[in-house]
Amino acid sequence: MPAEKDLKILVVDDFSATRTIVINYLSKLGYSNTVEAEDGFSALARLKSALFDLVVTDWSMSDMSGLDLLKQIRADSDLKHIPVLMVTSEDLQGNIVTAIKAGLNDYIVRPFEEHTFKQKLEKIFV
């Protein structure tokens, strides 16, 4: 885990219950500086108005998918350095390869447990 527990983390999902689950996992791991976004468009607006250390986004969202959000982040010179962890309910190898080629740092397949989430964060910040 990164030593700095005050990382500012943006959690993006169009289902509030899923955002709550992710934020609860982060809180249990000691990360309480979280901000929510209900879709990719609001996520981009938040990313452009404040500094973030990590984006945790869902793959499947209406209007703008997690992959499209990732591509927007990587195309923006002010945002492209931000690590992105994608949460997906589908373990489709082709989707994962596409996302990694687009600059994804890591992904996690739902449902997941707290220790798996912790391992993914450690991998991103090591």
Residue, then its C-alpha position, 0 to 999 in steps of 0.5 A: m500500500p502506498a504510505e500516503k493514505d490521503l490520496k484523492i480518489l475518484v470513484v466512477d459508476d452509474f450505480s450509487a450502490t456500487r460506488t458505495i461498496v468501492i468507497n467502503y472498501l477504500s475506507k476499510l483500507g484507510y483511504s477516506n479522501t474519495v469523491e464520487a461521479e455518476d458517469g464519465f462526463s461528470a468524472l471528466a469535469r471533476l478531474k479537470s477541476a481538482l487534482f486526483d491520485l487515482v480513478v476507480t471506474d466501472w467498465s459498463m456505464s451509460d453514455m460514456s463507458g469506462l473504456d471511453l473515460l480511460k481514453q479521454i483521460r489518457a488523451d488529456s496531457d493534464l490527466k494522463h498520469i493518473p492511474v486508472l483501476m477498472v471494475t468490470s463484471e465481465d471477464l472478457q479477455g478481449n475487453i481487458v486487452t483493449a483497455i490495457k492497450a489504451g493505458l489501463n493500469d489494472y482491472i478487477v472483476r466483480p464480485f471481488e473481496e477486500h483483499t483482492f482490492k488491496q492487492k490491486l491498489e498495491k500493484i498500481f502504487v508500487 
